[in-house]
Amino acid sequence: MLQLAVIRQHPEFVKARLKVKNLDAASLIDSILALDEKKRKLQVELEAAQSRLNSISKEIGQWIAKGDQVKTDEKKREVAAFKASIPPLQEKSNQLDQQLQDLLVTLPNLPAKEVPLGKTPEDNVVVRIGGEQPRLSENALAHWDLAKKFNLIDFELGNKLTGSGFPVYINKGARLQRAMIQYFLDYNTAAGFIEYQPPLMVNEASAFGTGQLPDKEGQMYFATEDKFYLIPTSEVPLTNIYRDAIVKENELPIRMTAYTPCFRREAGSYGKDVRGLNRLHQFDKVEIVQIVHPDRSYAVLDDMVVHVERLLQSLKLPYRILRLCGGDMSFASAITYDLEVFSAAQKKWLEVSSVTNFETFQTNRMKIRFKDEVGKMQLLHSLNGSSLALPRILACLLENNQQTDSIGLPEVIHDYFGAAEIKG
């Protein structure tokens, strides 16, 4: 959530930055400022009334000491009148607070100055490309056909058990999933990330804290009776571990990683882009999250991008890194880098990781703070990234390494999987 103080001090800057996200928020910002002005005037009135009430209360004691009952009774009537006037003022103040909150939560995060202009994914900027794209034979198979040929994944069985977008991994397919999860976690913990195993459902406060609510309410599965949301990523429970916390500066940076299944309704998704593993309702992902000093977040962002890039390099996958344009960024993002791998059989790039700096957008919602050197309370910055999302990684590993009667595997997961290849 944007800080009200920033909007108050730099309204034209806020309006201009939101236009980079293709949002004309001028009237909304003006409404917020008008409500804020009303609230501040009312606060002055409230403080004056409370001050006068305290002053009169002291006078009562003085008149009692002097034995003047008339003045004492007069001041008591004044106290009663002021006491009666304060609750309506407080109620009005609370109403204005709620109105301000309702408007503030509809504003997305401000994009950083490095974010390029643009409206669609075609406007994203390629930062760098790595790896070599394999040359497959003309009769190369897409991963959904390879999964069937080698009995790795049963999409039809998943449809029977649950519905479309819930595949069943079988035998070596299940083992390969487990091998990659363990490798990704080991890779992250070796780099200093602390592993967690968080809940797969969160409450409304947690979903609000990371920006899923109210922006992505329709994209999350909801357990109606308990009012819990199935997590779309472990970023949600991990970051909320520090909700309402005051972190000691010497404890920074906070680095966390977790493997979880993830659940996304993906409402409105259809067509060839959702075939096979390209877009699922339930999928496995290993996540990294950092909570850092605000002066360090952009250096940490660069480090996290390189961290994921080297993981892709270890898998010998062709990849590219994109800096997302304003129109392709998420609601909560200040800046995002997508990492994509090339699917040789499908002949297209598939996103496998997003690395994002949220700056203070999430920490303001969650009140994750620290005291600086002079004792002033400040908001920390939060970042997260996929390291990695498994479905499209698996799709590209299968497609890019296929042979006539086997699928080769990258050396880094041979020991985890227990073999160098998958044979028919």
C-alpha positions as CSV (number, residue, x, y, z in Angstrom):
1,M,0.0,0.0,0.0
2,L,1.3,3.4,-0.9
3,Q,2.2,5.6,2.1
4,L,-0.2,8.5,2.6
5,A,2.6,10.8,3.5
6,V,4.2,10.2,0.0
7,I,0.9,11.0,-1.7
8,R,0.4,14.1,0.4
9,Q,3.9,15.4,-0.2
10,H,4.3,14.5,-3.9
11,P,0.9,14.1,-5.5
12,E,1.9,15.0,-9.0
13,F,4.9,12.6,-8.9
14,V,2.5,9.8,-7.8
15,K,0.1,10.6,-10.6
16,A,2.9,10.6,-13.1
17,R,4.4,7.3,-11.9
18,L,1.1,5.5,-12.0
19,K,0.7,6.5,-15.6
20,V,3.7,4.3,-16.3
21,K,1.4,1.4,-15.2
22,N,-1.2,2.8,-17.6
23,L,-3.4,4.1,-14.7
24,D,-4.9,7.6,-14.8
25,A,-5.3,8.0,-11.0
26,A,-5.6,11.8,-10.9
27,S,-9.1,12.0,-9.6
28,L,-8.5,9.2,-7.1
29,I,-5.4,10.9,-5.8
30,D,-7.4,14.2,-5.5
31,S,-10.1,12.3,-3.6
32,I,-7.6,10.9,-1.2
33,L,-6.0,14.3,-0.6
34,A,-9.5,15.8,0.0
35,L,-10.3,13.1,2.6
36,D,-6.9,13.5,4.2
37,E,-7.5,17.2,4.6
38,K,-10.9,16.6,6.2
39,K,-9.4,14.1,8.5
40,R,-6.5,16.4,9.6
41,K,-8.9,19.3,10.3
42,L,-11.1,17.0,12.3
43,Q,-8.1,15.7,14.2
44,V,-7.3,19.3,15.2
45,E,-10.8,19.8,16.4
46,L,-10.7,16.5,18.4
47,E,-7.4,17.4,20.0
48,A,-8.7,20.9,20.9
49,A,-11.8,19.4,22.5
50,Q,-9.7,16.9,24.5
51,S,-7.3,19.6,25.6
52,R,-10.2,21.8,26.7
53,L,-11.8,18.9,28.5
54,N,-8.5,18.2,30.4
55,S,-8.2,21.9,31.3
56,I,-11.7,22.2,32.6
57,S,-11.3,19.0,34.6
58,K,-8.3,20.5,36.4
59,E,-10.3,23.7,37.1
60,I,-13.0,21.5,38.9
61,G,-10.4,20.5,41.5
62,Q,-9.4,24.1,42.0
63,W,-13.0,25.2,42.6
64,I,-13.6,22.3,44.9
65,A,-10.5,23.3,47.0
66,K,-11.9,26.9,47.2
67,G,-15.3,25.5,48.3
68,D,-17.2,27.3,45.5
69,Q,-20.0,24.8,44.7
70,V,-21.6,27.1,42.0
71,K,-18.4,27.2,40.0
72,T,-17.7,23.5,40.6
73,D,-21.2,22.6,39.2
74,E,-20.7,25.0,36.3
75,K,-17.4,23.3,35.3
76,K,-18.9,19.9,35.7
77,R,-21.7,20.8,33.3
78,E,-19.0,22.0,30.8
79,V,-17.1,18.7,31.2
80,A,-20.2,16.8,30.5
81,A,-20.9,18.8,27.4
82,F,-17.4,18.3,26.1
83,K,-17.5,14.6,26.9
84,A,-20.7,14.3,24.9
85,S,-19.2,16.2,21.9
86,I,-16.1,14.0,21.5
87,P,-17.6,10.5,20.6
88,P,-19.4,11.9,17.5
89,L,-16.1,13.6,16.4
90,Q,-14.2,10.3,17.0
91,E,-16.8,8.3,15.1
92,K,-16.5,10.7,12.1
93,S,-12.7,10.5,12.3
94,N,-13.0,6.7,12.2
95,Q,-15.3,6.9,9.2
96,L,-12.8,9.1,7.3
97,D,-10.0,6.7,8.2
98,Q,-11.9,3.8,6.7
99,Q,-12.8,5.8,3.6
100,L,-9.1,6.7,3.2
101,Q,-8.1,3.1,3.6
102,D,-10.6,1.9,1.1
103,L,-9.2,4.3,-1.5
104,L,-5.6,3.7,-0.7
105,V,-5.8,-0.1,-1.1
106,T,-7.0,0.4,-4.7
107,L,-3.8,2.1,-5.8
108,P,-1.0,-0.2,-7.2
109,N,2.6,0.3,-6.2
110,L,4.6,3.0,-8.0
111,P,6.9,1.7,-10.7
112,A,10.6,2.4,-10.2
113,K,12.3,4.8,-12.5
114,E,14.0,1.9,-14.4
115,V,10.6,0.4,-15.5
116,P,10.2,0.9,-19.2
117,L,7.0,2.3,-20.7
118,G,4.7,-0.1,-22.4
119,K,1.3,-1.8,-22.2
120,T,1.8,-5.4,-23.3
121,P,4.4,-8.2,-22.9
122,E,5.7,-7.2,-26.3
123,D,7.0,-4.0,-24.7
124,N,9.2,-5.7,-22.1
125,V,12.9,-5.2,-22.5
126,V,15.3,-8.1,-23.0
127,V,18.2,-7.6,-20.5
128,R,20.3,-10.6,-21.6
129,I,20.2,-14.0,-23.1
130,G,22.1,-17.1,-22.1
131,G,22.5,-20.7,-23.1
132,E,22.1,-22.4,-26.4
133,Q,18.8,-23.4,-28.0
134,P,18.9,-27.1,-29.0
135,R,18.2,-28.2,-32.6
136,L,15.5,-30.9,-32.5
137,S,14.5,-33.3,-35.2
138,E,11.4,-32.5,-37.3
139,N,9.4,-35.2,-35.4
140,A,10.3,-33.9,-31.9
141,L,7.5,-34.2,-29.4
142,A,6.0,-31.6,-27.1
143,H,6.3,-32.3,-23.4
144,W,2.7,-33.6,-23.1
145,D,3.4,-36.2,-25.7
146,L,6.7,-37.1,-24.1
147,A,5.0,-37.4,-20.7
148,K,2.6,-39.9,-22.2
149,K,5.3,-41.8,-24.1
150,F,7.5,-42.2,-21.0
151,N,4.6,-42.5,-18.6
152,L,5.6,-39.5,-16.5
153,I,2.4,-37.4,-16.2
154,D,-1.2,-38.3,-16.7
155,F,-3.2,-35.2,-17.5
156,E,-6.5,-37.2,-18.2
157,L,-6.3,-38.9,-14.8
158,G,-5.9,-35.5,-13.1
159,N,-9.0,-34.3,-14.9
160,K,-10.9,-37.3,-13.6
161,L,-9.7,-36.8,-10.0
162,T,-10.2,-33.0,-9.9
163,G,-10.3,-31.1,-13.1
164,S,-8.3,-29.6,-15.9
165,G,-5.0,-28.1,-14.6
166,F,-4.4,-30.7,-11.9
167,P,-2.0,-33.3,-13.4
168,V,-0.9,-36.5,-11.8
169,Y,2.8,-37.2,-11.8
170,I,3.7,-40.9,-12.1
171,N,6.7,-43.0,-11.3
172,K,9.8,-41.3,-12.8
173,G,7.8,-38.1,-13.4
174,A,7.0,-37.9,-9.7
175,R,10.7,-38.8,-8.8
176,L,12.0,-36.1,-11.2
177,Q,9.7,-33.5,-9.5
178,R,11.0,-34.5,-6.1
179,A,14.6,-34.4,-7.3
180,M,14.2,-30.9,-8.7
181,I,12.5,-29.6,-5.5
182,Q,15.3,-31.0,-3.4
183,Y,18.0,-29.6,-5.7
184,F,16.4,-26.1,-5.8
185,L,16.1,-26.1,-2.0
186,D,19.7,-27.2,-1.5
187,Y,20.9,-24.6,-4.0
188,N,19.0,-21.8,-2.0
189,T,20.1,-22.9,1.4
190,A,23.7,-23.1,0.3
191,A,23.4,-19.5,-0.7
192,G,22.3,-18.6,2.9
193,F,18.5,-18.8,2.6
194,I,16.7,-20.3,5.6
195,E,14.3,-23.1,4.7
196,Y,10.7,-23.0,6.0
197,Q,7.7,-25.2,5.5
198,P,4.7,-22.8,5.8
199,P,1.0,-23.5,5.8
200,L,-0.7,-23.9,2.4
201,M,-3.7,-21.8,3.5
202,V,-3.6,-18.2,4.9
203,N,-6.1,-15.9,6.5
204,E,-7.4,-12.7,5.0
205,A,-4.8,-10.5,6.8
206,S,-2.0,-12.5,5.3
207,A,-3.4,-12.3,1.7
208,F,-4.0,-8.5,2.2
209,G,-0.4,-8.0,3.5
210,T,1.3,-9.2,0.3
211,G,-1.1,-7.5,-2.0
212,Q,-3.2,-10.5,-3.2
213,L,-6.3,-8.8,-1.7
214,P,-8.2,-7.0,-3.0
215,D,-6.3,-7.2,-6.3
216,K,-6.3,-11.0,-7.0
217,E,-9.3,-12.2,-5.0
218,G,-10.8,-13.9,-8.0
219,Q,-7.6,-15.8,-8.8
220,M,-7.4,-17.5,-5.4
221,Y,-9.2,-20.6,-4.2
222,F,-11.2,-19.9,-1.0
223,A,-12.3,-22.2,1.8
224,T,-15.6,-20.5,2.6
225,E,-16.4,-22.0,6.0
226,D,-13.0,-21.1,7.5
227,K,-12.4,-18.0,5.3
228,F,-8.9,-19.3,4.4
229,Y,-7.2,-18.7,1.0
230,L,-5.1,-21.4,-0.6
231,I,-1.7,-19.8,-1.3
232,P,-0.8,-18.8,-4.8
233,T,2.8,-18.8,-3.8
234,S,4.8,-19.3,-0.6
235,E,5.7,-15.7,-0.7
236,V,2.4,-15.0,1.1
237,P,3.0,-17.0,4.3
238,L,6.8,-16.4,4.3
239,T,6.6,-12.6,4.2
240,N,3.8,-12.5,6.7
241,I,6.0,-14.3,9.2
242,Y,7.3,-10.8,10.0
243,R,3.9,-9.0,9.9
244,D,3.7,-6.4,12.7
245,A,7.3,-7.0,13.7
246,I,10.0,-4.5,14.5
247,V,13.2,-6.1,13.1
248,K,16.6,-5.3,14.6
249,E,18.9,-3.8,12.0
250,N,21.7,-6.3,12.7
251,E,19.3,-9.1,11.8
252,L,19.1,-7.9,8.2
253,P,18.9,-9.2,5.6
254,I,16.2,-11.8,6.3
255,R,16.5,-14.5,3.7
256,M,13.9,-17.3,3.4
257,T,13.1,-20.1,1.0
258,A,10.3,-22.7,0.9
259,Y,8.8,-25.4,-1.3
260,T,5.1,-25.5,-1.5
261,P,2.3,-26.5,-3.9
262,C,0.7,-23.4,-5.3
263,F,-2.9,-22.9,-6.2
264,R,-4.3,-20.5,-8.8
265,R,-7.7,-20.4,-10.4
266,E,-6.3,-18.8,-13.6
267,A,-9.8,-17.6,-14.5
268,G,-10.2,-16.9,-18.1
269,S,-7.2,-19.0,-19.2
270,Y,-7.9,-21.1,-22.3
271,G,-6.4,-22.2,-25.6
272,K,-3.0,-23.6,-26.7
273,D,-1.1,-21.6,-24.0
274,V,-2.7,-23.7,-21.2
275,R,-1.9,-27.1,-22.7
276,G,0.1,-29.6,-20.7
277,L,2.2,-28.0,-18.1
278,N,2.1,-24.5,-19.5
279,R,-0.5,-23.2,-17.1
280,L,-1.9,-25.2,-14.1
281,H,-4.2,-24.7,-11.2
282,Q,-2.0,-26.6,-8.9
283,F,1.8,-26.6,-9.3
284,D,5.0,-27.0,-7.3
285,K,7.3,-24.1,-6.7
286,V,10.4,-23.2,-4.7
287,E,10.4,-19.6,-3.6
288,I,13.0,-17.1,-2.2
289,V,12.0,-14.1,-0.1
290,Q,14.1,-11.3,1.4
291,I,13.3,-8.5,3.8
292,V,16.1,-6.0,3.6
293,H,17.3,-2.5,4.6
294,P,15.7,0.1,2.1
295,D,19.2,1.3,1.1
296,R,20.1,-2.2,0.0
297,S,17.0,-3.5,-1.9
298,Y,18.1,-2.8,-5.4
299,A,21.5,-4.4,-4.9
300,V,19.7,-7.4,-3.4
301,L,17.3,-7.4,-6.4
302,D,20.3,-7.7,-8.8
303,D,21.8,-10.5,-6.6
304,M,18.5,-12.4,-6.7
305,V,18.3,-12.2,-10.5
306,V,21.8,-13.6,-10.8
307,H,21.0,-16.3,-8.2
308,V,18.1,-17.5,-10.3
309,E,20.1,-17.1,-13.6
310,R,22.9,-19.3,-12.3
311,L,20.3,-21.9,-11.3
312,L,19.0,-22.0,-14.9
313,Q,22.6,-22.2,-16.1
314,S,23.2,-25.2,-13.9
315,L,20.2,-26.9,-15.6
316,K,21.8,-26.2,-19.1
317,L,18.6,-24.4,-20.2
318,P,18.5,-21.6,-22.8
319,Y,17.1,-18.5,-21.0
320,R,16.5,-14.8,-21.3
321,I,15.9,-12.1,-18.7
322,L,13.3,-9.5,-19.2
323,R,12.6,-6.2,-17.4
324,L,8.9,-5.8,-17.4
325,C,7.2,-2.7,-18.7
326,G,4.7,-0.8,-16.7
327,G,1.7,-2.4,-18.3
328,D,2.9,-6.0,-17.7
329,M,3.8,-5.5,-14.0
330,S,1.8,-6.9,-11.0
331,F,-0.3,-4.7,-8.8
332,A,2.3,-4.7,-5.9
333,S,5.5,-4.6,-7.9
334,A,7.9,-1.7,-8.0
335,I,10.1,-3.5,-10.6
336,T,10.1,-7.1,-11.9
337,Y,12.5,-9.2,-13.9
338,D,11.0,-12.3,-15.6
339,L,13.3,-15.2,-16.4
340,E,12.1,-17.3,-19.3
341,V,13.4,-20.6,-20.8
342,F,13.1,-21.6,-24.4
343,S,10.8,-24.5,-25.2
344,A,12.4,-26.1,-28.3
345,A,9.4,-28.3,-29.2
346,Q,6.9,-25.5,-28.8
347,K,9.3,-23.0,-30.2
348,K,8.5,-20.3,-27.6
349,W,9.7,-18.7,-24.4
350,L,8.1,-19.8,-21.2
351,E,8.3,-17.8,-17.9
352,V,9.7,-19.8,-15.1
353,S,10.6,-17.1,-12.6
354,S,9.7,-13.6,-11.6
355,V,12.0,-11.6,-9.3
356,T,10.4,-8.5,-7.8
357,N,11.2,-5.6,-5.5
358,F,8.1,-4.4,-3.8
359,E,10.0,-1.6,-1.9
360,T,7.7,-0.6,1.0
361,F,4.4,-1.6,-0.6
362,Q,4.0,-4.9,1.2
363,T,5.8,-3.8,4.4
364,N,3.6,-0.8,4.8
365,R,0.5,-3.1,4.7
366,M,2.2,-5.5,7.2
367,K,4.0,-2.9,9.3
368,I,7.4,-4.6,9.0
369,R,9.7,-2.0,10.4
370,F,13.1,-1.3,11.9
371,K,14.7,1.5,14.0
372,D,17.4,3.4,12.2
373,E,20.6,4.8,13.7
374,V,18.8,7.8,15.3
375,G,16.0,5.6,16.6
376,K,13.5,6.6,13.9
377,M,11.0,3.9,12.9
378,Q,11.3,3.1,9.1
379,L,9.7,0.5,6.8
380,L,11.8,-2.2,5.4
381,H,11.8,-3.4,1.8
382,S,10.5,-6.8,0.6
383,L,11.5,-8.9,-2.4
384,N,10.7,-12.3,-3.7
385,G,11.5,-14.6,-6.6
386,S,10.7,-18.0,-8.0
387,S,13.7,-20.4,-7.6
388,L,12.1,-22.1,-9.4
389,A,8.5,-22.9,-10.6
390,L,8.6,-26.5,-11.7
391,P,6.0,-27.1,-14.4
392,R,7.6,-25.2,-17.3
393,I,11.1,-26.1,-16.2
394,L,10.1,-29.8,-16.4
395,A,8.4,-29.1,-19.8
396,C,11.6,-27.6,-21.2
397,L,13.9,-30.3,-19.7
398,L,11.8,-33.0,-21.4
399,E,11.5,-31.2,-24.7
400,N,15.0,-29.9,-25.0
401,N,16.8,-33.1,-24.0
402,Q,14.7,-35.7,-25.8
403,Q,16.3,-38.5,-27.8
404,T,14.5,-41.2,-29.8
405,D,14.1,-43.6,-26.8
406,S,15.3,-41.5,-23.8
407,I,15.5,-38.1,-22.2
408,G,18.8,-36.8,-20.9
409,L,18.9,-35.0,-17.6
410,P,21.3,-32.2,-16.5
411,E,24.2,-33.4,-14.4
412,V,23.3,-31.4,-11.3
413,I,20.2,-33.6,-10.7
414,H,21.7,-37.0,-11.6
415,D,22.3,-37.9,-7.9
416,Y,19.0,-36.5,-6.8
417,F,17.1,-38.4,-9.5
418,G,19.3,-41.5,-9.3
419,A,20.0,-41.7,-13.0
420,A,21.4,-39.6,-15.9
421,E,18.4,-40.1,-18.2
422,I,14.9,-41.3,-18.4
423,K,14.4,-44.4,-20.5
424,G,11.3,-45.8,-22.1
